[in-house]
Amino acid sequence: MKQIKTITVSLILLLIMSSIVWGYQWPFDPFDKQHVITGTLGEPRPVEPAVPERFHKGVDIVDRGLIGEGAEVYPVADGTIRKIETDYIIIYHGGIPAKIEYIHIVVDSKRRKNEEVTKGVTPLGKVDGKRHLHFEEEDGIRNPLRTPIGLIGLEPFIDRADPMVSGFDFWIDRTTTELPDELYGRVDIRADAFDPRTDKDGYAAGARNSIYRIGADFLQNGVAVGDSIEHIRFISVPADINFPRIYDKEIDNDTHSDTGYYYWVTNNPFAPYSAPNPEDTSNIWWNTKQRIDCGIADDARINSEAKYNDGQYTIRVTGFDINARSNFYEKVRVIDNFRPLVQKVTITKDSETKYDRGWTFDGTYLNSTGSSINELLGSGTYTITILFNEPVTGAALSIDTFDSITLTSSEPANNQKTFTVTLNIPSGSSFHDGKRTMTISAFDLAGNQILQLTSSDTQINPAIPDF
């Protein structure tokens, strides 16, 4: 029985491995060699003004010998001709691939509808004046190039050319307003990216193809924060109506820059399109104000509820080719949805707490939290610690009757939330006796001043008791 079980498992594994490595041959001779790819699935077509946009639903192939016009085209698998026109043939191959269109060819005059054809043997025709074969599988439902493991495509194929992300920018969602510095609310990310064309050996062949997939990540101090975004992945193409959900048309009415194409990274072109419905699920965003454990449409009321706390972030946009080679571009930006506040102040002497008070903000009021300690301070050396709820700059402290006080922080620049200072109260003098008031000021990284209480609220500047 052990031997039978072993044989069964071996057979299953063999079948699985076969499904992974098996593909179909190329439509040009030599059939077992890679040919030149000059256009990929999902590229914008056309890019001329006043012409309805659509996605490129196949790949463009030039024969390995670069004959171009006149190169003989053959079936990639056995099948039956279902349709013949002057410049293309549709063949049903059965199984995978099922239906393939061979377009931009001068069809061989011997070919007939319902004719059985043999892979690599039956000539379908020669490449016409377009100088490339448009090879389309199942109306763009599948990418003819080798896609994730287990999906069958043209074999062999390798892409040795790194994709390129040349830059990206930020926009207020569903507007034409760019966000140059601070980010807030619902943000669209638009990236400039491309994948080079590949030659017969998979190396870069100049010009540009569409990126295979592209996404964004958000980091703070090198640690990922929130959720990665990756909606654009050309395993297949979305409906043409979703074209503007992927590609942006710049002022010159084109979908590409001087280097690549403009991609709306934050949109989901494979979700239902229902413009101008504001709940259109294909036109989505990165919500920098998103509430923890809630959907992207749910805003936090205060900073402590936010998935992305106010502060400095590194935004990374990464593009991938179909062989998982990648390239990324990073920008550092400040997220600023809330004004900063003093979260806690403590005064200690020899590890004994003499003063302890904290505050929270509920979106309307600044409130004191927890039980506070407020003991008399005698002569001696004290440590004052101030904690802000987000990184700040320009933190300053003044106490009436005391000279200039300098706050310091051991945290790195642009990440400083905790500040300390040593306060010396001399003995033998009554100059500082009485109730003293601390005044704290600071600005967040976007330049907003800390919250101050109104006269009807609890006093924000805590009072030092009698010395």
N, C-alpha and C positions, 0 to 999 in steps of 0.2 A: 504493500500500500504506500509506503514511503516513496518508493521509486515512481509510482504512478503520479502521486501528488507533485513530485519534483518536476516530472515531464510536463504536467499540465501547467504549472506555474511558468516554466520555461517557454512553453508555446504562447501563453498569454503575453508574456513580456516581449517575445519576438514579434507578435502581432502589433503591440503598442509601438515598438520601436520602428516597425515598418511604416506605420501610419505617420510617424513623425518625419522620417527622412524621405519618403516618396513624394515626388512632385511630377510635373509634366514638362516636356522638353520645350525648347525655344522654337519659334516659328521660322527661323532662318538657319541655313546650313553654315557651320556645324551646329547640330541640334543639341549637343551636349556641352557647348561652350557658352559663356555669358556674352551678351551683346550690349550695345550702347543704349542707355536710358536717357532720353531727352525730355520726358514729361512724366509726371507722376499723378497718382490718384488724388483728387481733391483740389488741384490747382484751379485758380480762377480762369474761367473762359467765358467770353473773350474779355479783353481789357480795353476795348475801344469805347469812347464816349457814346452815349445814347443807344447802346446795345444791351439788351437784357443779360444780366449776369447768370452764369451757371457754373456748376462744378465740373471739372474734367473727370469723366467717369471711367477712365482706363489709364494705361501707360503708353507712352510713345517710344517706339523701338526703332533704332537704326541698326542695320546689319553690322556685324563685327568687322567686315572688310570695308565698311564705309562706302559701299556702292551707292546707297541711297536710292534714287529713282532707278527702277529697273531690277532691283533685288527681288529674287523669287521668294514667295511666301508659301509656307506649308502648314497643314494642321498640326497642333501640338498634341493631339490625341485622336484616336479613331472616333468617327462620328458620322452624322447625317446632315447634309446641307438642307436647311429649312427655308432660307431666303437668299435670293441673289439680286443685287442691284448693280448699277454700272460701276460703283466704286467700293462696294463692300459685299461680304458674304457673312451670313449667320449660320453657325454650325452647332447642332446639339450633340454633345459628346456623351451624355449619359454619365451618371455618377458625378464625380468632381474631376475636372470642371464640367458643368452642365451645359451652359450656353455661352459661346464666345463669338464676339463680332470682330471680324478682320476688316478694318476700314482704311481708306486711302490706298486702295489697290486698283489696278486695271485687271478686272476679273478674267481668268483664263476662259476662253470661248468654249472649251470642252465641258465646263462645269455645268451641272443641271440640278434643279431643285429635287430633293429627296435622294440624291446620289450619296452612296456610301463612300467615305473618304478614309484614307489610311495615313496615320501620323508620319510625317517626314517623307512621304512617298508621293501623295497626290498634290500636284501644284495647284494652288488656289488662284494665283495671279502674280503680278509684279507691282512693286511699290510705284505709286503715281507721282505726279509733280510735287506733292507735299513732302516727298523725300523721307518719309518715315511711315511706319505702320502704327496705326492706332489699334491697340489690343485691349478689348473691353470684355470683362467677364460679368455676366448676369446683370447688365445695366448698372454697373457700379456697386452692386451689393457686396462684392468681394474684391479685395486688392490682389491683382495678379502676381505681384511680387511676394516673396516669401514673408508671410505675416507671423504672428506669434506661434510658438511651437505647437504643432499639431494641425495647423492649417496648411493646405497644399497650395503651392504656387509654382512659378517658373523656376526651374532648377537647371544648373546651379546659379545662384545669385548671391553676391556679396557687395556690400557698400563700404568701401574703405575711406570714403571722404567724410570728414567731420561736418556736421551741420553747423550753422552759424546763427547766433542770436546777437544782433548788432546793437540793440538798445531797446528801451521801452519807456512809456510814459503813463501818466495817471490822469483820469478824467472823472468828473462827477457823473454818476450813472445817468444815462439817458439824456445827457446834455452835451453841448459843445464847449463846455468850460473845463480847461485843463487845470490840474493841481500841480504847480511847479515845486512846491516845498512841503508844507504840512499836509497830511492826509486826514480826512475826517468823513464820517458817514459812509454812504455807499459809493464804492469806487470801481471804475472800469480800468483794466490794464490792457494797453495796446502795445504789442511787441513787433519789432522789425526782425524778421528771421527768414532763413531759407536753407535748403539742402543743395549742395552742388550736384550738377549732372554727373553721372558716372560713365566711365569708358568701359571698354570690353573686359577690363581686368578689375573693375570696381573702384578705380581711382577717380579723383575729381577731373571733370572734363570741361570746366568753365561754365559760365551762365548759371542758372539757378533752377531748381525744382522746388516744389512745395515741401515744407517740413512734414515729417510723418506724424509726430505728436509734439505738443507743447503744453507746459504747465507752469505754475508758480508756487513757491514756498516762502514762508515768512519766518525769520529767525531773529532772536534777541540774545545777544551775548553768545552767539554761535549755537544756540539751542532752538530747535524748531518750536514754533508757537502756532496754535490753531490748526486748521485743516489745510492740506495741500489742495491746489486746484488743478485739475487736468480733465478737461471735457473734450478737447480737440484731439482726436486720434483717428487717422484715416485707415482703419481696417475696412471701412466702407465709406460711402459719401452720404451726407444727409440730403433731404429734399432741397431742391434749388431755391425754394422760397426762403430757406434759412441762410442763403448766401451772405446777407449783411450781418449775420450773427457771427461769422468767422472773419470775413475780410472787410477792412475799412477802405472807403474811397477817400483819398486825400483831396486837397484843393484842386489838383491837376486832373481830377476825375479818374485817377488810376488806382489800382489796388496794390501797387507796390512802390517801394522807395527806390533809391539809387542802388541799394544792396539786396533787398529781399522783398517779402510781402508783409503787409500790415495785418496782424492777427488780433482779434479781440479775445484775449486769453481767458477772461472771466466768464464769457458767454458759454452756453451749452447748446450747440447747434443741432444736437440729436434729440432735444426735448421738443415737445409740441410748440409750434409757432402760432401765435394768435394776436399779432399786432393789429390795432394799437392798444390792445388790452393791457393794462398796467400789471396784471398778474401773469403776463406772458412768461412761461417757464424757460424759454430759450434765451431770453434777454435778462441775464442775471448779473450778479456783481460780487465783489468782495466787500462784505460789511465790516468795516473797521470798528463799528460800534456794537457788534453782535453780542447778545447776552449769552453767558455760559450755559451750555446744555439746552440751547434753544435753536430754532431754525434761523436761516440767514435773514429773514425779514423781521426778526425780533430784536429790538434795540435795548441795550442796557440803559438803565436810568442813571446809574452812578458808575464811577471808574472801577470800583471793586467787583461789580457784576459783569464787567466786560471780559470777553475772551481775549481781546487785545487791549491790555492796559495802556494808557497813555505813556508814550516814551519813544525811544529810538529803535528802529527795526531795520534789518537788512532784508530787502525783497529780492528774491532770486527767481529769474525766469529761465527755464531750461528747455531746450529743444532736443529732440531725439530723431535719429534716422531709423529706418526699418530694421537695422541690425543692432540697435540699442546704443550706437555711438551717440555721444551727447556733447553739448556745449551750453554754457550758461552765461548770463550777464547779471550783475548785481547793482542795486542802488540802495543807498542809506536814506531813509526818510523818517520823519517824526510823525507819529499818530497822535492827534490831539482832538479828542472829543469832549473833554471835561476840564474845568479849571482845577488847579491843584489846591490842596489844603494841608494844614498841619494835622497829622494823624495822632501824634503823641508827643508829650514833653515830660521828661523826668529830670529830677535833681537828686543826686546821690552824694553821700559823704562816707568814705570808708566802707563802701558796699551797702550802706544803709540808705534806703529810699526815704527822702524827705518831701518830695513832691512828685506826683504822678497823675496825669490827666490826659484823656484821649477824646477825639472828636470823630464823628461820622457825618456824612452829608446824604440826605435822603432824596435829593433832587430839588428840594424846596428849602429845607432848613438844615443848618449846621448844628448838630446836637452833641452834647457832652455824653461820653459813654462810660459805663462801669463805675465802680467806686473810686473816688479820687483821694489821694493822700496830700495833705496840706499842713505840714508841721512847721513850727518856728525854726528859723535858721539862725544859728549863732555864729560866732567867729570861726574861721577855719577855711579849708579848701574844698570846693564843691565841683562836681562835674555835671554840666547841663547837656542833655542829649535831646535833640529835636529830630523827629521822624516825619517826613513828608509822605504823602500817599503815592507820589510818582517822582521820577527824576526831576530835579530843579537846578537852576543856575542862579547866581547872584544872591544866595541865601545870606541873610543878615539878621543880627540880633542886637537890640539896644535895651538897656535897663536904666531907667532914670536914676540919677546920682552916681552911676558908674561911667568910667571913661570908655573909650572905644573897645568893642569886643569883637574878636575875629573868630568866626566859625571855621572849622576844618572838617574834611571828610576823607576817609580812607578808601572810599570807593572810586572806581575809574571815572574819568570825565564823561559827561552825558548819561551817567548811571548813578548819580549821587542822590540818595534819598535820606541818608542818615548823617547828621552833623553834630559835632561836640565842641565844647569849650570849657576851659577851667576858670572858675570864678573864685577869687580870694576875698574873703570878708575879714578885714583887719580887726584885731581886738583893741579894746581901750578907746574906742571912738563911737560916738552916737550918730555920726554923719549919715549912715545908711539905715538908721532905725526907722520903722514905720512900714507901711504897705508900699511895696515897689511893683511896678508894672513892666513886664517884658513885652516888647513889640517885635514881631517876627515878620520879615518880608522875604519874598522869593518869586521867581518866575519859572513856569514850566519851559520845556524845550521849544515850545512854539511862541513863547513870549507872553503868555497869559499870567496875570498876577494871582496870587493865592486868594482864596475866598475869604471875605471879611464878613463878620456878623453885623446885622442891623441892630438898632437900639432895642428892638422888641425881642431879640434873640439872646441866647446865652452869650456872655462876653467872650470874644475869641482870644483876646490877649490875656493869658492867665496872670493872676496877681501873685507875687511872691509875698509871703506873710512877714510879719514883723521880724526884724533882725535883732 
